Structures are given as C-alpha cells and as structure tokens.
Amino acid sequence: RKMRSWCQRVDRAARRLQGWCRRRWLAARLLQEAERLRARKTYPVDRPPPPPSQWQQLPQPAAAQEPMPQEAMQQAQPRRAPSVSAPCGASPALGGAGVLCP
C-alpha cells in the first residue's frame, strides 16, 4: 500500500514537471518566433522575381506584328533531317542508301 501511494506521488510529480517543461519550451519558442517576425518587418527583403509562367507579355512593336513574307517563313522553319528513303532505288535494308546514287 505504501509503495502504491509513493508511485502515484512520483507519477504526479513527473507529470507536473513535464507540463512545466513543455510550457516553458513553448513560451521560449513563441518568443523566438515573435522576434523573428519583428526583425522581418524592420528589415524587409527583396521578393524573388516571378516565375516565367507569370511573366507579362511584352508589347510587340508594330513592325513585328505584320505577317512575315514567304521567304522569311521558310528561313524561320526548322531544318528537317534528310529522308531515310533511298531516292535512287537502292534499298536501305540492303545498306545501299547512297551507294547507287550518282
């Protein structure tokens, strides 16, 4: 019986001590957070630039809005790789894609 009451007293004291430690730790953490926020207000930081997806479209000059001539469109198109088919009748499967061509 004495042992049981002693264990209960020790458990109660441990819970009180743990609660006190937690409250103290929480108060310290809140003070640090408040100090950090105060410092952030007094020393504002430049915001990072917006991501490319949020960039605004720059106004185009009037000359660039006109349709491009046919020659300029052909030059602007990407170059295509040469065709794999053999133009002279040689079968690429036989390895003669360019062998029979003049």
C-alpha positions as CSV (number, residue, x, y, z in Angstrom):
1,R,0.0,0.0,0.0
2,K,2.8,2.4,0.9
3,M,4.6,1.5,-2.3
4,R,1.5,2.3,-4.4
5,S,0.9,5.7,-2.9
6,W,4.6,6.5,-3.4
7,C,4.4,5.5,-7.1
8,Q,1.3,7.7,-7.6
9,R,3.0,10.7,-5.9
10,V,6.1,10.2,-8.1
11,D,4.0,9.9,-11.3
12,R,2.0,13.0,-10.4
13,A,5.2,15.0,-9.8
14,A,6.7,13.7,-13.1
15,R,3.6,14.9,-15.0
16,R,3.7,18.3,-13.4
17,L,7.4,18.6,-14.1
18,Q,6.8,17.5,-17.7
19,G,4.0,20.0,-18.2
20,W,6.1,22.8,-16.7
21,C,9.0,21.9,-19.1
22,R,6.6,21.9,-22.1
23,R,5.1,25.2,-21.2
24,R,8.5,26.8,-20.8
25,W,9.7,25.4,-24.1
26,L,6.6,26.6,-25.9
27,A,6.9,30.1,-24.4
28,A,10.6,30.3,-25.5
29,R,9.6,29.1,-29.0
30,L,6.9,31.7,-29.3
31,L,9.2,34.5,-28.1
32,Q,11.8,33.4,-30.8
33,E,9.1,33.4,-33.5
34,A,7.9,36.8,-32.4
35,E,11.4,38.2,-32.5
36,R,12.0,36.7,-36.0
37,L,8.8,38.3,-37.3
38,R,9.7,41.7,-35.7
39,A,13.1,41.5,-37.4
40,R,11.5,40.6,-40.7
41,K,9.3,43.7,-40.5
42,T,12.2,46.0,-39.8
43,Y,14.5,44.6,-42.5
44,P,12.3,43.8,-45.5
45,V,13.8,41.5,-48.1
46,D,13.5,41.9,-51.8
47,R,11.0,39.5,-53.2
48,P,12.3,36.9,-55.7
49,P,11.4,37.5,-59.4
50,P,8.1,35.9,-60.6
51,P,8.4,32.5,-62.4
52,P,8.4,32.6,-66.2
53,S,4.8,31.3,-66.3
54,Q,3.7,34.6,-64.6
55,W,5.7,37.0,-66.8
56,Q,3.5,39.5,-68.6
57,Q,3.7,39.6,-72.3
58,L,5.8,42.5,-73.5
59,P,4.2,44.8,-76.1
60,Q,5.4,43.9,-79.6
61,P,6.4,46.7,-82.0
62,A,4.0,47.3,-84.9
63,A,6.5,46.0,-87.5
64,A,6.8,42.7,-85.7
65,Q,3.0,42.2,-85.8
66,E,2.8,42.3,-89.6
67,P,2.8,38.9,-91.3
68,M,6.2,37.6,-92.4
69,P,6.9,37.3,-96.1
70,Q,7.1,33.8,-97.5
71,E,11.0,33.8,-97.7
72,A,11.3,34.7,-94.1
73,M,8.8,32.0,-93.1
74,Q,10.9,29.4,-94.9
75,Q,14.0,30.5,-93.2
76,A,12.3,30.5,-89.8
77,Q,11.1,26.9,-90.2
78,P,13.4,24.4,-88.6
79,R,15.6,22.4,-90.9
80,R,14.5,18.8,-91.3
81,A,16.8,15.8,-91.3
82,P,17.3,14.2,-94.7
83,S,14.9,11.4,-95.6
84,V,15.9,7.8,-94.9
85,S,14.3,6.5,-98.1
86,A,16.8,6.0,-100.9
87,P,16.0,8.3,-103.9
88,C,17.8,6.2,-106.5
89,G,16.0,2.9,-105.8
90,A,18.6,1.3,-103.6
91,S,17.1,-0.4,-100.6
92,P,18.2,1.0,-97.2
93,A,17.7,-2.5,-95.8
94,L,20.5,-3.8,-98.1
95,G,22.8,-1.0,-96.9
96,G,22.8,0.8,-100.2
97,A,21.1,4.0,-99.4
98,G,23.7,6.1,-101.1
99,V,25.7,3.5,-103.0
100,L,23.8,3.6,-106.3
101,C,23.1,7.3,-106.4
102,P,25.3,9.4,-108.7
